[in-house]
Amino acid sequence: MAKPKNAFYAQSGGVTAVINASACGVIETARRYKAKIGKVYAGRNGIIGALTEDLIDTSKESVEAIRALRHTPAGAFGSCRYKLKGLEENKAQYERLIDVFRAHDIGYFFYNGGGDSQDTAHKVSQIGERLGYPIVCVGVPKTVDNDLPFTDCSPGFGSVAKYVAVSIREAAFDVASMAKTSTKIFVMEVMGRHAGWIAAAGGLAAEKAGDAPHIILFPERVFDEAAFLARVDKVVKAHGYCAIVVSEGVKGKDGKFLAESGLKDAFGHAQLGGVAPVIAQLIKNKLGYKYHWAVADYLQRAARHIASQTDVEQAYALGRRAVELAVKGHNAVMPIIVRKANRPYKWELGVANLADVANVEKKMPEDYITEDGFGITRKCRTYLEPLIQGEDYPPYKNGLPQYVRLKNAPVKKKLGGEFKV
């Protein structure tokens, strides 16, 4: 019988409240396949850990510590925004990966991330054929933006959706109670550069006419200043206040982000500078209403204390299935969620090819946004509601959630020299 190969696992891109649940699924399942998988080495700070031979030995972690990952937010091994170039553009990177994989007898590669990360996973999957090193590569989906194709939803999104819906509901109660003599406008900014899934989730809080949020601004719709201001004024006159959810990626008629700062992030995307204050100040300047605004920012993706139980279960299941696919020899694939029914919500696991997933963004369907462009339709609500169902609270001590911090013991380096990234 062939000697078991070691596995490499890494987290990439923006972290989520449940990405560690996927890590838990990967590591716990790999430990059950001792005949095929030796140790699981995690990359410290994503693919950078592989390039710099900065590996973490997860076998040094106790069963209890790995189990606790399931209820711990963020990236336990560190994440990164780093995109591999094509093989022809930077062959040295891929040769370095092979050197590290060979030195540490790595035969399995699991990369946990979104669209850009699945592009990296796909490129790594081609190493075996192009450069003569056999490696089984399986992507593990993750993104709060919910914009990965093929999968019904992306792990991380359900928990963000729950946080946003709860937050706008609670904030709206606050504003409504003070609106007579104080603030009449509340603007909540959420993530979503090109796809308005997170903003749409805020609409779940509005279960009947007059409920907040009264207005949602989607990146799929061009911002119409006149129509927007007219709607704000109408809502305030009808209800005394107006609560708004705005996606960070809203653009004007000139095609530019309303909040574009002119900077670029590590993936080459425009760095957005905060659309909530832009919208709030516009209302103040044109209508005179006093406002408050908030940017959910990291809070929305780190809020494990209010995670969706559905999201946690799916994140873990996808990590588990990634290993199951790998040990069966499936390469260049990614496990996905397949919806079987809405009420009650039923789902199962399927498989997509990395070549089809990489760098593809799934935007909101046209019929998920109301005709006026300021709300979600019943069809959208039917899709979203199951994803925020259930509570999966972490253990608490002294009033605070208890999260695990792993030892993250380093693996001894075997290669000489330093590799620059």
C-alpha positions as CSV (number, residue, x, y, z in Angstrom):
1,M,0.0,0.0,0.0
2,A,1.3,3.5,-1.0
3,K,2.4,5.7,1.8
4,P,-0.3,8.4,2.7
5,K,0.4,11.8,1.3
6,N,0.2,14.9,3.4
7,A,-2.4,17.6,2.7
8,F,-2.1,21.4,2.4
9,Y,-5.1,23.6,3.5
10,A,-5.3,27.3,3.4
11,Q,-7.7,30.2,3.8
12,S,-7.9,33.0,1.3
13,G,-9.6,36.4,0.8
14,G,-11.9,38.1,3.3
15,V,-12.6,35.8,6.2
16,T,-16.1,35.0,7.5
17,A,-18.0,33.9,10.6
18,V,-17.9,30.3,9.4
19,I,-14.7,29.7,7.4
20,N,-13.2,28.0,10.4
21,A,-16.2,25.6,10.3
22,S,-15.0,24.5,6.9
23,A,-11.5,24.2,8.2
24,C,-12.9,22.0,11.0
25,G,-14.7,19.9,8.4
26,V,-11.5,19.5,6.4
27,I,-9.2,18.6,9.3
28,E,-11.6,16.3,11.2
29,T,-12.4,14.4,8.0
30,A,-8.8,14.1,6.9
31,R,-8.0,12.6,10.3
32,R,-10.5,9.8,9.5
33,Y,-8.6,8.9,6.3
34,K,-5.3,7.9,7.8
35,A,-4.7,5.3,5.1
36,K,-4.7,8.0,2.4
37,I,-3.9,11.3,4.2
38,G,-0.9,11.8,6.5
39,K,-0.8,15.2,8.2
40,V,-2.7,18.3,7.3
41,Y,-0.4,21.3,6.9
42,A,-2.1,24.7,6.9
43,G,-0.6,27.6,5.1
44,R,0.1,30.5,7.3
45,N,-1.6,33.5,5.6
46,G,-3.1,31.5,2.7
47,I,-1.1,30.6,-0.5
48,I,1.7,32.8,0.9
49,G,2.4,30.1,3.4
50,A,3.0,27.6,0.6
51,L,5.3,30.0,-1.3
52,T,7.4,30.9,1.7
53,E,7.3,27.4,3.2
54,D,5.6,28.8,6.3
55,L,3.4,25.8,7.2
56,I,1.4,24.9,10.3
57,D,1.2,21.4,11.6
58,T,-2.4,20.9,12.5
59,S,-1.6,17.4,14.0
60,K,-0.3,19.3,17.0
61,E,-3.8,20.5,17.8
62,S,-6.1,18.5,20.1
63,V,-9.4,17.1,19.0
64,E,-11.1,19.6,21.2
65,A,-9.2,22.6,19.7
66,I,-10.1,21.5,16.1
67,R,-13.7,20.9,17.2
68,A,-13.8,24.5,18.6
69,L,-13.0,25.9,15.2
70,R,-16.6,25.2,14.2
71,H,-17.8,28.0,16.5
72,T,-14.8,30.4,16.1
73,P,-14.9,33.3,13.6
74,A,-12.2,34.7,11.2
75,G,-9.3,32.7,9.8
76,A,-7.6,30.5,12.3
77,F,-4.5,30.1,10.1
78,G,-4.4,33.6,8.7
79,S,-5.7,34.6,5.3
80,C,-4.4,36.7,2.4
81,R,-5.3,38.6,-0.7
82,Y,-2.8,37.3,-3.1
83,K,-3.5,36.1,-6.6
84,L,-1.2,33.8,-8.5
85,K,-0.3,34.9,-12.0
86,G,-0.5,32.6,-14.9
87,L,2.1,29.9,-15.4
88,E,3.7,31.7,-18.3
89,E,3.8,35.0,-16.4
90,N,5.5,33.7,-13.3
91,K,6.7,30.1,-13.6
92,A,9.0,30.6,-10.6
93,Q,5.9,30.7,-8.3
94,Y,4.7,27.3,-9.5
95,E,8.1,25.8,-9.4
96,R,8.4,27.0,-5.8
97,L,5.1,25.5,-4.9
98,I,6.3,22.1,-6.3
99,D,9.5,22.4,-4.4
100,V,7.6,23.0,-1.2
101,F,5.0,20.3,-1.9
102,R,7.7,17.8,-2.8
103,A,9.8,18.6,0.3
104,H,6.8,18.0,2.6
105,D,5.3,15.1,0.6
106,I,2.1,17.0,-0.1
107,G,-0.3,15.3,-2.4
108,Y,-3.6,17.1,-1.6
109,F,-4.4,20.8,-1.9
110,F,-7.5,22.4,-0.3
111,Y,-8.0,26.1,-0.9
112,N,-10.9,27.8,1.0
113,G,-12.0,31.0,-0.6
114,G,-14.1,33.0,-3.2
115,G,-13.9,33.5,-6.9
116,D,-10.3,34.9,-7.0
117,S,-9.2,32.1,-4.6
118,Q,-10.8,29.4,-6.7
119,D,-8.9,30.8,-9.7
120,T,-5.7,30.1,-7.6
121,A,-7.0,26.6,-6.8
122,H,-7.6,26.0,-10.5
123,K,-4.1,27.1,-11.4
124,V,-2.6,24.9,-8.8
125,S,-4.6,22.0,-10.1
126,Q,-2.8,22.3,-13.4
127,I,0.7,21.9,-11.9
128,G,0.6,18.1,-12.0
129,E,0.0,18.0,-15.8
130,R,2.0,21.0,-16.8
131,L,5.1,20.6,-14.5
132,G,5.0,16.9,-13.7
133,Y,4.1,16.9,-10.1
134,P,0.9,14.9,-9.2
135,I,-1.4,16.8,-6.8
136,V,-5.1,16.5,-6.2
137,C,-6.6,20.0,-5.8
138,V,-10.1,20.7,-4.4
139,G,-11.5,24.2,-3.8
140,V,-13.6,24.9,-0.7
141,P,-16.2,27.7,-1.3
142,K,-16.4,30.7,0.9
143,T,-17.5,34.3,0.4
144,V,-19.8,36.7,2.3
145,D,-20.7,38.2,-1.1
146,N,-22.6,35.1,-2.2
147,D,-21.4,35.6,-5.7
148,L,-19.9,32.2,-6.5
149,P,-21.6,30.5,-9.4
150,F,-23.3,27.0,-9.4
151,T,-23.5,26.8,-5.6
152,D,-27.0,27.7,-4.3
153,C,-25.3,29.9,-1.7
154,S,-21.8,30.6,-0.5
155,P,-20.7,29.7,3.1
156,G,-20.3,32.9,5.0
157,F,-23.2,34.7,3.4
158,G,-26.1,33.3,5.5
159,S,-24.5,34.6,8.7
160,V,-23.8,38.0,7.2
161,A,-27.4,38.1,5.9
162,K,-28.7,37.3,9.4
163,Y,-26.5,40.0,11.0
164,V,-27.6,42.7,8.5
165,A,-31.3,41.9,8.8
166,V,-31.1,41.9,12.6
167,S,-29.0,45.1,12.7
168,I,-31.2,47.1,10.4
169,R,-34.3,46.0,12.3
170,E,-32.8,47.0,15.7
171,A,-31.4,50.3,14.4
172,A,-34.7,51.2,12.8
173,F,-36.5,50.7,16.2
174,D,-34.0,53.1,17.7
175,V,-34.4,55.8,15.0
176,A,-38.2,55.5,15.0
177,S,-38.3,56.1,18.8
178,M,-36.3,59.4,18.4
179,A,-37.5,60.6,15.0
180,K,-40.0,63.2,16.2
181,T,-37.3,65.5,17.6
182,S,-34.1,64.1,16.4
183,T,-32.6,61.8,13.7
184,K,-34.9,61.0,10.8
185,I,-32.5,59.2,8.5
186,F,-30.4,56.1,9.2
187,V,-28.0,54.7,6.5
188,M,-26.4,51.4,6.9
189,E,-23.6,50.4,4.5
190,V,-22.9,46.8,3.8
191,M,-20.4,44.9,1.7
192,G,-21.0,44.0,-1.9
193,R,-18.9,45.4,-4.7
194,H,-20.7,44.2,-7.7
195,A,-23.5,41.9,-6.3
196,G,-26.2,43.1,-3.9
197,W,-26.9,39.9,-2.1
198,I,-25.9,41.3,1.4
199,A,-27.9,44.5,0.8
200,A,-30.9,42.4,-0.3
201,A,-30.7,40.5,3.0
202,G,-31.5,43.6,4.9
203,G,-34.9,43.5,3.2
204,L,-35.7,40.4,5.2
205,A,-36.3,42.7,8.1
206,A,-39.3,44.4,6.3
207,E,-42.0,41.8,6.8
208,K,-45.0,44.2,6.2
209,A,-45.6,47.6,4.7
210,G,-43.8,50.4,6.5
211,D,-41.2,48.2,8.1
212,A,-37.5,49.1,7.7
213,P,-35.5,49.1,5.6
214,H,-37.6,51.4,3.5
215,I,-35.0,51.7,0.8
216,I,-32.2,49.4,-0.4
217,L,-29.6,50.5,-2.9
218,F,-28.1,47.8,-5.1
219,P,-24.9,47.7,-7.2
220,E,-27.0,46.1,-9.9
221,R,-29.0,49.4,-10.3
222,V,-27.6,52.7,-11.4
223,F,-28.1,55.3,-8.6
224,D,-30.8,57.8,-9.6
225,E,-30.4,60.8,-7.3
226,A,-33.8,62.4,-8.1
227,A,-35.8,59.2,-7.7
228,F,-33.9,58.3,-4.5
229,L,-34.5,61.7,-2.8
230,A,-38.1,61.7,-3.8
231,R,-38.5,58.3,-2.2
232,V,-36.7,59.3,1.0
233,D,-38.9,62.4,1.4
234,K,-42.1,60.4,0.8
235,V,-41.1,57.8,3.4
236,V,-40.2,60.4,6.0
237,K,-43.5,62.1,5.5
238,A,-45.4,58.8,5.8
239,H,-43.5,57.2,8.6
240,G,-41.6,59.9,10.4
241,Y,-38.2,58.4,9.5
242,C,-36.4,56.5,6.8
243,A,-34.0,53.6,7.2
244,I,-31.7,52.7,4.3
245,V,-29.4,49.9,3.4
246,V,-26.8,50.7,0.8
247,S,-24.3,48.4,-0.9
248,E,-20.7,49.6,-1.0
249,G,-20.6,49.1,-4.7
250,V,-23.4,51.4,-5.8
251,K,-22.5,53.4,-8.9
252,G,-23.7,56.6,-10.4
253,K,-24.7,57.3,-14.0
254,D,-21.1,57.9,-14.9
255,G,-20.3,54.3,-14.0
256,K,-18.1,55.2,-11.1
257,F,-18.5,54.0,-7.5
258,L,-20.1,56.7,-5.4
259,A,-17.5,55.9,-2.8
260,E,-14.5,55.2,-4.9
261,S,-11.3,56.4,-3.3
262,G,-9.0,55.9,-6.3
263,L,-6.9,53.2,-4.5
264,K,-6.6,49.5,-5.5
265,D,-6.6,46.4,-3.3
266,A,-4.2,43.5,-3.6
267,F,-6.5,41.8,-6.2
268,G,-6.5,45.0,-8.3
269,H,-10.1,45.9,-7.4
270,A,-11.0,49.6,-6.7
271,Q,-10.7,50.4,-3.0
272,L,-14.1,51.8,-1.8
273,G,-14.1,54.6,0.7
274,G,-17.5,54.6,2.3
275,V,-20.8,55.2,0.6
276,A,-23.0,55.6,3.7
277,P,-21.7,59.1,4.6
278,V,-22.0,60.2,0.9
279,I,-25.7,59.1,0.8
280,A,-26.4,60.6,4.2
281,Q,-24.8,64.0,3.4
282,L,-26.7,64.1,0.1
283,I,-30.0,63.7,2.0
284,K,-29.0,66.4,4.4
285,N,-27.9,68.8,1.7
286,K,-31.0,68.3,-0.5
287,L,-33.8,67.6,2.1
288,G,-32.4,68.9,5.3
289,Y,-33.0,65.9,7.4
290,K,-30.8,65.0,10.3
291,Y,-29.0,61.7,9.8
292,H,-26.8,59.0,11.3
293,W,-24.9,56.4,9.4
294,A,-23.0,53.2,10.1
295,V,-20.6,51.0,8.2
296,A,-21.0,47.3,9.1
297,D,-17.6,46.6,7.7
298,Y,-15.8,43.8,9.5
299,L,-18.5,43.5,12.1
300,Q,-20.9,41.9,9.6
301,R,-18.4,39.1,8.6
302,A,-17.0,38.5,12.1
303,A,-20.3,38.2,14.0
304,R,-20.1,34.5,14.9
305,H,-22.3,35.1,18.0
306,I,-25.3,35.5,15.7
307,A,-24.3,33.1,12.9
308,S,-27.0,31.2,10.9
309,Q,-27.2,27.6,11.9
310,T,-27.8,26.7,8.3
311,D,-24.6,28.5,7.3
312,V,-22.5,26.8,9.9
313,E,-23.8,23.3,8.9
314,Q,-23.2,24.0,5.2
315,A,-19.7,25.4,5.8
316,Y,-18.7,22.3,7.7
317,A,-20.3,19.9,5.2
318,L,-18.4,21.5,2.3
319,G,-15.1,21.1,4.1
320,R,-15.9,17.5,4.8
321,R,-17.0,16.8,1.2
322,A,-13.8,18.4,-0.2
323,V,-11.7,15.8,1.6
324,E,-14.1,13.0,0.5
325,L,-13.8,14.1,-3.1
326,A,-10.0,14.3,-2.9
327,V,-9.5,10.8,-1.5
328,K,-11.6,9.5,-4.3
329,G,-9.2,11.1,-6.8
330,H,-11.5,14.0,-7.9
331,N,-9.2,16.9,-9.1
332,A,-9.9,20.5,-10.1
333,V,-13.4,20.5,-8.5
334,M,-15.3,22.3,-5.8
335,P,-18.2,20.9,-3.7
336,I,-21.3,23.0,-3.9
337,I,-24.7,23.4,-2.2
338,V,-27.7,22.2,-4.3
339,R,-31.2,23.5,-3.2
340,K,-33.8,20.8,-3.4
341,A,-36.8,22.6,-1.8
342,N,-37.6,26.0,-0.3
343,R,-40.2,25.2,2.4
344,P,-39.0,23.3,4.3
345,Y,-35.5,24.1,3.0
346,K,-33.8,21.1,1.8
347,W,-30.3,20.9,0.3
348,E,-27.6,18.4,-0.7
349,L,-24.0,18.5,-1.9
350,G,-23.0,18.6,-5.5
351,V,-19.8,19.2,-7.5
352,A,-18.6,22.0,-9.9
353,N,-15.4,22.2,-12.0
354,L,-12.9,24.8,-10.8
355,A,-12.4,25.9,-14.4
356,D,-16.1,27.0,-14.5
357,V,-16.1,28.7,-11.1
358,A,-12.9,30.7,-11.2
359,N,-13.4,34.5,-11.6
360,V,-17.1,34.3,-12.3
361,E,-19.5,36.6,-10.3
362,K,-23.1,35.6,-9.7
363,K,-25.1,38.8,-9.4
364,M,-28.7,39.3,-8.2
365,P,-31.3,38.1,-10.7
366,E,-33.4,40.9,-12.2
367,D,-36.6,39.5,-10.7
368,Y,-35.1,39.6,-7.2
369,I,-35.2,43.4,-7.2
370,T,-38.5,45.4,-7.2
371,E,-39.4,47.3,-10.3
372,D,-38.6,50.7,-8.6
373,G,-35.1,49.4,-7.7
374,F,-35.5,50.0,-4.0
375,G,-36.5,46.7,-2.5
376,I,-36.6,42.9,-2.8
377,T,-39.3,40.8,-4.4
378,R,-41.2,37.9,-2.9
379,K,-39.1,35.6,-5.0
380,C,-35.9,37.0,-3.5
381,R,-37.3,36.6,0.0
382,T,-38.2,33.0,-0.7
383,Y,-34.5,32.4,-1.7
384,L,-33.0,34.3,1.2
385,E,-35.1,33.3,4.2
386,P,-33.9,29.7,4.6
387,L,-30.3,30.8,4.6
388,I,-30.6,32.8,7.9
389,Q,-32.6,30.1,9.8
390,G,-31.5,28.7,13.1
391,E,-29.1,29.8,15.8
392,D,-25.7,28.2,16.6
393,Y,-24.4,30.1,19.5
394,P,-20.8,29.6,20.6
395,P,-20.1,28.7,24.3
396,Y,-20.1,31.8,26.6
397,K,-18.1,32.5,29.7
398,N,-18.3,35.6,31.9
399,G,-20.8,37.0,29.4
400,L,-18.5,36.7,26.4
401,P,-18.2,34.1,23.6
402,Q,-15.3,31.7,24.0
403,Y,-13.3,31.3,20.8
404,V,-10.2,29.0,20.3
405,R,-6.7,30.2,19.5
406,L,-4.7,27.4,18.0
407,K,-1.0,26.7,18.8
408,N,-0.3,27.0,15.1
409,A,3.0,25.1,15.6
410,P,5.3,25.7,12.6
411,V,6.6,22.8,10.4
412,K,10.3,22.7,10.2
413,K,11.6,24.2,6.9
414,K,13.4,21.9,4.6
415,L,14.3,24.2,1.8
416,G,17.2,26.7,1.9
417,G,16.9,30.4,1.0
418,E,14.0,32.8,1.1
419,F,11.3,33.2,-1.5
420,K,10.0,36.7,-2.1
421,V,6.3,37.2,-2.7
